[in-house]
Amino acid sequence: MTTLSIARRLGGENFLAQALGRDYRHLPGALPDAAALLTFADLNDLLAVHRLEPPRLRLSTNGEPLPQHRYATTEITRRRTIWHRLQPAELHARLADGASLVLDAVDELHPPVRDLAEELERWLRTHVQVNAYASWTPVEGFGTHWDDHDVIVVQLHGAKRWRLFGPTRCAPLAVDTETPQPPPEEPVADLVLRPGDLLYLPRGWWHAVTADQHTNSLHLTCGMRTHTGADLLTWLCETLRSRDVIRADLPVHGPADQHRAHLDLLRKEVTAALDDPNLVARYLDARDAADPGRLRPSLPYLTGRPPANPDLAVRLTTARSVLHTVEDGVVFSAAGCEWEFTAPVGPLLTVLRRGGEHTLATLAAASGLILDQVAAVVGELVGGQVATAIGPR
């Protein structure tokens, strides 16, 4: 699966121009290999080997969370720390009674889902969190509700019914000035998602979901962080702090004409900034460059450059970064850090930014650098927490 294949399956440029942020899209069978992303065996392993506390792992029925003691027991370790041990028999009973299981941020736990999230991030230029949902009965786990972020749903196993009611408020936010009106009684769409189906929902769309197709269901929901005008203005205020007028005290105790004069100065600064035709592009670059990604250690390589082993594999730990060409080379920005490299490093970084693992030999061939030089660059990126050395391949 590649970024381009996912973009193509969602509709590519047509999706961005016609659907994103505007209307739902149901794409039956668009991802036929979806089942490989997360199986029930994978889910069993995740639940067994990780200590997952609510709200990371939770059960919900009829829109209400189930108390943890209904499916887990409290354990106290010899170091006097407390955790909750999942009880499979109790978990099975709650799920059979109608509860839905939710595992948040499964992209941080399972590499195939991480790769899916990172592909979407590179394409859509926003953070993506993937949650897993499993249901066995027609009982609605969450009732009719809306989300404050866009979602892409990937049906993995079984089938699930989605009733879509549309939005009742334009672009609602989690922290908003008012709440959306209730949804209409009749849905605008009544869909059944089956393995390999994709569904896109803009934020604010009311929906109700139930496993009423006489089969269990496992699906992923890829939640996409929005970029709003409020976000841009907040970022702009931070960037304008470099201006004396913006940092200056308000004339709180001055007369009205002094207030007006100060507002005129502020208006000129803000208006000049908003007149920049590249402002949105600058904002997106800033957000890409600041995204921390999914951090991963590089053991056993603790300090300095990793060994110049041609088979040593490396990958970026963030799907979002910025690479600019400058007069003397390239500038690479990622995870809040910035490096300036000589021009031959540019092709090396271009390969890494495509995602996936790459050996030092591959990076050397792409850049024309020798292995020692490639290892030095990788060491810089690992030290900046934007890359990980995975080991020989």
C-alpha positions as CSV (number, residue, x, y, z in Angstrom):
1,M,0.0,0.0,0.0
2,T,1.4,3.4,-0.9
3,T,0.4,7.0,-0.4
4,L,-0.6,7.3,-4.0
5,S,-2.7,4.2,-3.9
6,I,-4.6,5.3,-0.8
7,A,-5.1,8.8,-2.4
8,R,-6.3,7.1,-5.6
9,R,-8.7,4.8,-3.8
10,L,-10.2,7.7,-2.0
11,G,-10.6,9.7,-5.2
12,G,-7.3,11.6,-5.5
13,E,-7.6,15.2,-6.4
14,N,-11.4,14.9,-6.9
15,F,-11.7,13.8,-3.3
16,L,-9.7,16.9,-2.1
17,A,-11.7,19.3,-4.4
18,Q,-15.2,17.9,-4.0
19,A,-15.5,15.8,-0.8
20,L,-13.0,16.9,1.8
21,G,-14.7,19.1,4.4
22,R,-17.9,19.1,2.2
23,D,-19.7,15.8,1.8
24,Y,-19.6,12.2,2.7
25,R,-18.1,9.5,0.4
26,H,-18.9,5.8,0.5
27,L,-16.4,3.7,-1.5
28,P,-17.4,0.0,-1.5
29,G,-14.4,-2.4,-1.9
30,A,-11.9,0.5,-2.3
31,L,-9.3,-1.1,-0.1
32,P,-9.5,-4.9,-0.7
33,D,-6.4,-5.6,1.4
34,A,-7.8,-3.8,4.4
35,A,-8.2,-7.0,6.5
36,A,-4.4,-7.2,6.7
37,L,-4.1,-3.9,8.6
38,L,-5.5,-5.4,11.9
39,T,-6.9,-8.8,12.5
40,F,-8.8,-10.1,15.5
41,A,-5.6,-12.1,16.4
42,D,-3.7,-8.8,16.3
43,L,-6.3,-7.2,18.5
44,N,-6.1,-10.1,21.0
45,D,-2.3,-9.7,21.1
46,L,-2.5,-5.9,21.8
47,L,-5.0,-6.4,24.6
48,A,-2.9,-9.2,26.1
49,V,0.6,-7.6,26.1
50,H,-0.2,-3.9,26.8
51,R,-1.5,-2.4,30.0
52,L,-4.3,-0.3,28.5
53,E,-6.2,2.0,30.8
54,P,-9.4,4.0,30.0
55,P,-9.9,6.0,28.0
56,R,-7.2,4.3,25.8
57,L,-9.2,1.1,26.1
58,R,-12.8,1.3,26.9
59,L,-16.2,-0.4,26.5
60,S,-19.3,1.5,25.7
61,T,-23.0,0.7,25.4
62,N,-26.0,2.9,24.6
63,G,-23.7,6.0,24.6
64,E,-22.4,5.3,28.1
65,P,-18.9,3.9,29.2
66,L,-18.9,0.7,31.2
67,P,-17.0,0.9,34.5
68,Q,-13.6,-0.8,34.3
69,H,-14.3,-3.2,37.1
70,R,-16.9,-4.9,34.9
71,Y,-14.1,-6.4,32.7
72,A,-10.8,-5.9,34.6
73,T,-9.4,-6.5,38.1
74,T,-7.2,-4.3,40.1
75,E,-3.6,-5.5,40.5
76,I,-1.0,-4.0,42.9
77,T,2.6,-4.8,42.0
78,R,5.4,-5.5,44.5
79,R,6.5,-1.9,43.8
80,R,3.1,-0.7,45.0
81,T,1.9,0.5,41.6
82,I,-1.7,-0.1,40.6
83,W,-2.9,-1.4,37.2
84,H,-5.9,-3.2,35.9
85,R,-5.7,-6.7,34.5
86,L,-8.1,-7.5,31.7
87,Q,-10.3,-10.5,32.4
88,P,-11.1,-12.3,29.1
89,A,-14.2,-14.1,30.4
90,E,-15.7,-10.8,31.7
91,L,-14.7,-9.0,28.6
92,H,-16.4,-11.6,26.4
93,A,-19.5,-11.4,28.5
94,R,-19.8,-7.6,28.3
95,L,-19.2,-7.7,24.6
96,A,-21.9,-10.4,24.2
97,D,-24.3,-8.2,26.2
98,G,-24.0,-5.4,23.7
99,A,-20.9,-3.4,24.6
100,S,-18.6,-2.1,21.9
101,L,-14.8,-2.2,22.4
102,V,-12.7,0.8,21.5
103,L,-8.9,1.0,21.4
104,D,-7.6,4.5,20.9
105,A,-4.4,5.4,18.9
106,V,-3.8,1.9,17.7
107,D,-1.4,3.6,15.2
108,E,1.0,3.9,18.1
109,L,0.8,0.2,18.8
110,H,0.6,-1.7,15.5
111,P,3.0,-0.9,12.6
112,P,0.6,-1.7,9.7
113,V,-1.9,0.8,11.1
114,R,0.9,3.3,11.8
115,D,1.9,3.1,8.1
116,L,-1.7,3.7,7.1
117,A,-1.9,6.8,9.4
118,E,1.5,8.1,8.1
119,E,0.4,7.7,4.4
120,L,-2.7,9.8,5.1
121,E,-0.7,12.4,7.0
122,R,1.7,12.8,4.1
123,W,-1.2,13.3,1.7
124,L,-3.6,15.4,3.8
125,R,-0.9,17.3,5.7
126,T,-2.5,16.9,9.1
127,H,-2.2,14.7,12.2
128,V,-4.1,11.4,12.0
129,Q,-5.1,9.2,15.0
130,V,-6.5,5.8,14.3
131,N,-8.9,4.1,16.7
132,A,-10.1,0.5,16.5
133,Y,-13.8,-0.4,17.1
134,A,-15.2,-3.9,17.6
135,S,-18.9,-4.8,18.1
136,W,-20.9,-8.0,18.2
137,T,-24.5,-7.0,18.7
138,P,-27.1,-4.5,17.3
139,V,-26.8,-2.4,20.4
140,E,-25.4,1.1,19.6
141,G,-22.2,1.7,21.5
142,F,-22.3,5.5,21.2
143,G,-25.8,6.6,20.1
144,T,-26.4,9.2,17.5
145,H,-23.5,11.7,17.7
146,W,-21.1,13.9,15.7
147,D,-17.3,14.3,15.8
148,D,-15.3,17.5,15.9
149,H,-12.9,16.2,13.3
150,D,-13.1,14.5,9.8
151,V,-12.9,10.7,9.8
152,I,-12.0,8.1,7.3
153,V,-13.5,4.7,8.2
154,V,-11.9,1.5,7.1
155,Q,-14.0,-1.7,7.5
156,L,-11.7,-4.6,8.3
157,H,-13.9,-7.6,9.2
158,G,-17.6,-8.3,9.3
159,A,-20.2,-5.6,8.6
160,K,-21.5,-2.5,10.2
161,R,-24.5,-0.3,9.5
162,W,-24.0,3.5,9.3
163,R,-26.9,5.9,9.3
164,L,-25.8,9.4,8.3
165,F,-28.0,12.4,9.2
166,G,-25.8,15.3,7.9
167,P,-24.7,18.3,9.8
168,T,-26.9,20.8,11.7
169,R,-24.2,23.4,12.3
170,C,-21.5,24.6,9.9
171,A,-18.0,23.5,11.0
172,P,-18.7,22.8,14.7
173,L,-15.7,22.8,17.1
174,A,-15.1,20.9,20.3
175,V,-14.9,24.2,22.1
176,D,-17.6,26.3,20.3
177,T,-19.9,29.2,20.9
178,E,-23.0,27.0,20.6
179,T,-23.9,23.4,20.2
180,P,-25.4,22.0,17.0
181,Q,-29.1,21.5,16.7
182,P,-30.4,17.9,17.0
183,P,-30.3,15.8,13.9
184,P,-33.3,15.1,11.7
185,E,-35.3,11.9,12.3
186,E,-34.6,10.4,8.9
187,P,-31.1,9.7,7.7
188,V,-29.7,11.1,4.5
189,A,-27.9,7.8,3.9
190,D,-28.3,4.3,5.3
191,L,-25.1,2.3,4.5
192,V,-23.7,-1.1,5.3
193,L,-19.9,-1.2,5.4
194,R,-18.3,-4.5,4.5
195,P,-14.6,-5.6,4.5
196,G,-12.6,-3.3,2.2
197,D,-15.1,-0.5,2.2
198,L,-14.1,3.1,2.9
199,L,-16.3,5.9,4.3
200,Y,-15.4,9.5,4.7
201,L,-17.4,11.8,7.0
202,P,-16.7,15.5,7.4
203,R,-16.8,16.9,11.0
204,G,-20.2,17.8,12.4
205,W,-22.0,15.0,10.5
206,W,-24.5,13.2,12.9
207,H,-24.3,9.4,12.6
208,A,-25.4,6.3,14.3
209,V,-23.5,3.0,14.0
210,T,-24.6,-0.5,14.8
211,A,-23.5,-4.1,14.1
212,D,-26.9,-5.3,13.2
213,Q,-25.9,-7.5,10.2
214,H,-25.7,-10.8,12.1
215,T,-22.0,-10.7,12.2
216,N,-19.2,-9.2,14.3
217,S,-17.5,-6.1,13.1
218,L,-14.0,-4.6,13.3
219,H,-13.2,-1.3,11.8
220,L,-10.7,1.5,12.0
221,T,-11.6,5.2,12.3
222,C,-8.9,7.6,11.1
223,G,-9.5,10.9,12.8
224,M,-7.9,13.9,11.0
225,R,-7.0,17.0,12.9
226,T,-8.6,20.1,11.3
227,H,-6.9,23.3,10.1
228,T,-9.3,26.2,10.8
229,G,-9.2,29.9,10.5
230,A,-9.0,30.0,14.3
231,D,-5.9,27.8,14.1
232,L,-4.3,30.0,11.5
233,L,-5.0,33.2,13.5
234,T,-3.6,31.6,16.7
235,W,-0.4,30.7,14.9
236,L,-0.3,34.2,13.3
237,C,-0.5,35.8,16.7
238,E,2.5,33.8,17.9
239,T,4.6,34.8,14.8
240,L,3.7,38.5,15.2
241,R,5.1,38.5,18.7
242,S,8.4,39.6,17.1
243,R,6.9,43.0,16.3
244,D,7.3,45.8,18.8
245,V,3.7,46.9,18.4
246,I,2.3,43.5,19.1
247,R,4.3,43.1,22.3
248,A,3.6,46.7,23.5
249,D,1.2,47.2,26.4
250,L,-2.3,48.2,25.6
251,P,-3.1,51.8,26.6
252,V,-5.5,50.6,29.2
253,H,-5.7,53.8,31.2
254,G,-5.4,56.2,28.2
255,P,-8.3,58.2,26.6
256,A,-10.4,56.8,23.8
257,D,-8.4,58.5,21.0
258,Q,-5.3,56.7,22.3
259,H,-7.2,53.4,22.2
260,R,-8.1,54.1,18.6
261,A,-4.6,55.0,17.6
262,H,-3.2,51.8,19.1
263,L,-5.8,49.7,17.4
264,D,-4.9,51.3,14.1
265,L,-1.3,50.2,14.6
266,L,-2.4,46.7,15.4
267,R,-4.7,46.6,12.4
268,K,-1.8,47.6,10.1
269,E,0.4,44.8,11.4
270,V,-2.4,42.1,11.2
271,T,-3.7,43.3,7.8
272,A,-0.2,43.3,6.3
273,A,0.3,39.8,7.6
274,L,-3.0,38.6,6.1
275,D,-2.2,40.2,2.8
276,D,0.7,37.8,2.3
277,P,-0.5,35.4,-0.5
278,N,1.8,32.7,1.0
279,L,0.4,32.9,4.5
280,V,-1.6,29.6,4.4
281,A,1.4,27.8,2.8
282,R,3.7,29.2,5.6
283,Y,1.2,28.1,8.2
284,L,1.1,24.6,6.8
285,D,4.9,24.4,6.6
286,A,5.1,25.5,10.2
287,R,2.6,22.8,11.3
288,D,4.3,20.1,9.3
289,A,7.7,21.1,10.7
290,A,6.4,21.0,14.3
291,D,4.6,17.7,14.2
292,P,6.4,15.3,16.6
293,G,5.4,12.1,14.8
294,R,5.6,8.8,16.6
295,L,8.8,8.7,18.5
296,R,10.9,5.4,18.5
297,P,14.2,4.7,20.1
298,S,17.2,3.4,18.2
299,L,18.7,0.8,20.6
300,P,21.4,-0.4,20.8
301,Y,22.8,2.8,19.2
302,L,22.9,5.3,22.0
303,T,25.1,8.2,21.0
304,G,26.6,9.6,17.9
305,R,26.3,8.1,14.4
306,P,25.2,4.5,13.9
307,P,27.7,2.1,12.3
308,A,28.2,2.6,8.6
309,N,26.7,-0.8,7.9
310,P,25.2,-0.8,4.3
311,D,22.4,-3.1,5.5
312,L,21.4,-0.9,8.5
313,A,17.8,0.3,8.0
314,V,16.5,3.7,8.9
315,R,13.1,5.5,8.7
316,L,11.7,8.8,9.7
317,T,9.5,8.8,12.7
318,T,7.3,11.6,11.4
319,A,5.3,11.6,8.2
320,R,5.3,15.4,8.0
321,S,8.4,17.5,7.4
322,V,9.6,20.4,5.3
323,L,12.6,20.3,2.8
324,H,13.7,23.6,1.2
325,T,16.5,24.2,-1.2
326,V,18.8,27.1,-0.3
327,E,21.8,28.6,-2.0
328,D,24.4,26.5,-0.2
329,G,22.3,23.3,0.2
330,V,19.1,22.2,1.7
331,V,17.2,23.0,5.0
332,F,15.3,20.2,6.6
333,S,12.7,20.9,9.3
334,A,10.9,18.2,11.3
335,A,9.6,17.6,14.8
336,G,10.5,21.1,15.9
337,C,14.1,20.9,14.8
338,E,15.9,22.3,11.8
339,W,19.1,21.2,10.0
340,E,21.1,22.7,7.1
341,F,22.9,20.2,5.0
342,T,24.9,20.3,1.8
343,A,23.1,19.8,-1.5
344,P,23.9,16.0,-1.9
345,V,21.9,15.3,1.3
346,G,18.8,16.5,-0.4
347,P,18.1,13.3,-2.4
348,L,18.8,11.3,0.7
349,L,16.1,13.2,2.6
350,T,13.7,13.0,-0.3
351,V,13.9,9.2,-0.2
352,L,13.3,9.2,3.6
353,R,10.4,11.5,3.3
354,R,8.5,9.0,1.1
355,G,8.1,6.8,4.1
356,G,9.1,3.3,4.9
357,E,12.5,1.8,5.8
358,H,15.6,2.4,3.7
359,T,19.1,0.9,4.1
360,L,22.2,3.1,4.3
361,A,23.3,1.5,1.0
362,T,20.0,2.7,-0.6
363,L,20.5,6.2,0.8
364,A,24.1,6.3,-0.3
365,A,23.1,5.3,-3.9
366,A,20.4,8.0,-4.0
367,S,22.7,10.8,-2.8
368,G,26.2,9.9,-4.0
369,L,27.5,10.1,-0.5
370,I,29.8,7.5,1.0
371,L,28.5,5.3,3.8
372,D,30.3,7.2,6.6
373,Q,28.6,10.4,5.4
374,V,25.2,8.8,5.2
375,A,25.7,7.4,8.7
376,A,26.6,10.9,9.9
377,V,23.4,12.4,8.5
378,V,21.3,9.6,10.0
379,G,23.0,10.2,13.4
380,E,22.0,13.8,13.2
381,L,18.4,12.9,12.5
382,V,18.3,10.2,15.2
383,G,19.7,12.7,17.7
384,G,17.0,15.1,16.8
385,Q,14.3,12.4,17.3
386,V,13.0,12.5,13.8
387,A,14.5,9.2,12.6
388,T,15.2,5.7,14.0
389,A,17.9,3.2,13.2
390,I,16.1,-0.1,13.0
391,G,19.0,-2.5,12.6
392,P,20.4,-4.6,9.7
393,R,18.1,-5.8,7.0
